[in-house]
Amino acid sequence: MPRATLSITLPDEMWLAPVTRENPDATFRVLSALPAEDGAGVGLVEARDIPPETMRTVVASSDALRDGDVLPAEDGVLVQFETRTPTLLSATRSAKLPLDFPFEVSDGVARWTLTATHERLTRLGDELDARGVDYRLERLDADATRKPDPLTDRQRDVLEAAAAAGYYDEPRACSLTDVADDVGLAKSTVSGILHRAERALVDAYFDA
């Protein structure tokens, strides 16, 4: 069964759209989400490299949210939310197509991985089109039996940049600051991303 990777541009009315665009150095992952019986949507988001008070302000001031709680977590915060505008959830529900969690949101763009027939993927595209949601098919794999990539898109991009610059050479050909300048992120952010990427690769290796 095919596995597709989509880039979804979040509509402006969704609460995650502005905060991810205004905080490009932060990492946002949607850990879970589902539609509620009354037409709302509920979910859980992990936010890293963003001050907790910033997230509390976002949650308190967003017209798109009906309710939200900001909870402390390792290296960041968790946001348990209830939204009035579950645009993307309603599209996947109408297409009868479940999402793979977690997925990352960066600069107003969500990156989805879905395993489904071509018919259901086409139906999802129709549902997104009907709601005026911009999206792009990034990748389509015919064989979904392969093990999923342990890295997020951002982890892969930063890790590739670090490797290309010689950060992992012996001796090192560049510093962490050089990598941060190359990818346009704060040094502390790059350090955290590389640490999590390295840990994910080690875990995947020993799991295999």
C-alpha positions in Angstrom: 0.0 0.0 0.0 1.4 3.4 -0.9 2.9 5.8 1.7 2.6 9.5 0.9 4.3 12.5 2.5 2.3 15.8 2.2 3.2 19.4 3.0 0.0 21.1 4.2 -0.1 24.9 4.5 -2.1 25.6 7.6 -5.0 28.0 7.0 -4.5 31.4 8.8 -7.5 30.7 11.1 -5.8 27.7 12.7 -4.1 28.6 15.9 -0.8 26.8 15.1 -0.4 28.8 11.9 0.7 32.2 13.3 2.7 30.9 16.2 4.8 28.6 14.1 5.5 31.3 11.6 6.4 33.8 14.3 8.8 31.4 16.0 10.8 29.7 13.3 13.5 28.4 15.7 10.9 26.5 17.8 9.9 22.9 17.2 6.2 22.0 17.2 4.9 18.4 17.0 1.3 17.3 17.0 1.3 14.2 19.2 -2.4 13.4 18.8 -5.6 15.0 17.5 -9.2 13.9 16.9 -12.6 15.4 16.2 -15.0 15.9 19.0 -18.7 15.0 18.9 -19.8 18.7 18.8 -17.8 19.5 15.7 -14.7 20.8 17.6 -11.3 19.3 17.6 -9.1 18.2 20.5 -5.4 17.4 20.5 -2.0 17.6 22.1 1.0 19.6 20.8 4.6 19.5 22.0 6.5 22.8 21.7 10.2 23.1 22.2 12.6 26.0 22.2 9.8 28.5 22.9 9.2 30.3 26.2 6.3 28.8 28.2 4.9 32.3 28.7 4.8 32.8 25.0 2.7 29.7 24.5 0.3 30.7 27.4 -0.2 34.1 25.7 -0.9 32.4 22.4 -3.4 30.0 23.9 -5.1 32.7 25.9 -5.4 35.1 23.0 -6.3 32.8 20.1 -9.9 33.1 18.8 -9.5 29.7 17.2 -9.2 27.9 20.5 -12.2 27.2 22.7 -10.0 25.9 25.5 -6.3 25.2 26.2 -3.8 24.2 28.9 -0.1 24.7 28.8 1.8 22.1 30.8 5.5 21.8 31.6 7.4 19.1 29.8 11.0 18.1 29.2 12.8 20.7 27.0 9.5 22.5 26.4 5.8 22.5 27.0 2.7 20.5 26.1 -0.4 22.2 24.9 -3.7 20.4 25.4 -6.2 22.2 23.2 -9.7 22.3 22.0 -10.2 24.1 18.7 -13.3 25.6 17.1 -11.8 25.2 13.6 -10.8 21.5 13.0 -10.4 22.1 9.3 -7.7 19.5 8.7 -9.3 16.9 11.0 -12.6 17.3 9.2 -10.9 16.7 5.9 -9.2 13.5 7.0 -12.4 12.3 8.6 -14.5 12.9 5.5 -11.8 11.1 3.5 -11.9 8.2 6.0 -8.1 8.4 6.2 -6.2 8.3 9.6 -3.1 10.4 10.1 0.2 9.0 11.4 1.3 10.7 14.6 3.3 12.6 15.6 3.8 15.0 12.8 5.8 18.3 12.7 4.6 21.8 12.0 7.2 24.4 11.0 6.6 27.9 9.6 2.9 27.3 9.1 3.4 24.0 7.2 2.4 20.6 8.6 4.2 17.5 7.2 1.9 14.5 7.1 2.8 10.8 6.4 -0.2 8.7 5.4 -0.5 5.1 4.4 -3.5 4.6 2.1 -4.8 3.5 -1.2 -4.5 5.9 -4.2 -8.3 6.2 -4.1 -8.3 7.5 -0.5 -5.4 9.8 -1.1 -7.2 11.3 -4.0 -10.3 11.7 -1.9 -8.2 13.5 0.8 -6.9 15.8 -1.9 -10.5 16.6 -3.0 -11.5 17.3 0.7 -8.5 19.6 1.1 -9.4 21.4 -2.1 -13.0 21.8 -1.1 -11.8 23.6 2.1 -9.3 25.8 0.3 -6.3 24.2 1.9 -3.0 24.4 0.0 -0.9 21.2 0.0 1.9 19.6 -2.0 2.7 15.9 -2.5 6.4 15.6 -1.4 6.9 11.9 -1.8 5.0 8.8 -2.7 6.4 5.4 -1.9 4.8 2.3 -3.5 6.2 0.1 -0.7 5.0 1.1 2.8 6.4 -2.0 4.4 9.8 -0.3 4.9 10.6 0.9 8.4 9.7 4.6 8.8 12.5 7.2 8.9 13.3 7.8 12.6 14.1 11.5 11.9 11.8 14.4 11.5 12.2 16.6 8.4 13.9 19.3 10.4 16.2 16.9 12.1 17.2 15.4 8.7 17.8 18.8 7.2 20.0 20.0 10.0 21.9 16.7 10.3 22.5 16.8 6.5 23.8 20.4 6.7 26.1 19.5 9.6 27.5 16.4 7.8 28.0 18.4 4.6 29.8 21.1 6.4 32.2 18.6 8.1 30.8 18.8 11.6 31.3 15.0 12.0 34.7 14.9 10.4 37.7 13.9 12.4 39.0 16.5 13.2 35.9 18.7 12.8 35.9 21.0 9.8 33.4 23.4 11.3 31.9 24.4 14.6 28.3 24.2 15.9 28.1 28.0 15.4 29.0 27.5 11.7 26.3 24.9 11.3 23.8 27.3 13.1 24.7 30.1 10.7 24.4 27.8 7.7 20.8 26.7 8.6 19.7 30.1 10.0 18.9 28.9 13.5 20.1 29.7 17.0 23.1 27.7 18.2 21.2 26.3 21.1 18.4 25.2 18.8 20.8 23.4 16.5 22.4 21.7 19.4 19.1 20.3 20.6 18.0 19.2 17.1 21.3 17.4 16.5 21.2 15.8 20.0 17.6 14.5 19.4 18.5 13.3 15.8 21.6 11.4 17.1 19.5 9.8 19.8 16.8 8.8 17.4 19.4 7.2 15.0 21.0 5.3 17.9 17.6 4.1 19.2 16.6 3.0 15.7 19.9 1.1 15.2 19.6 -0.9 18.4 15.9 -1.5 17.8 16.8 -3.0 14.5 
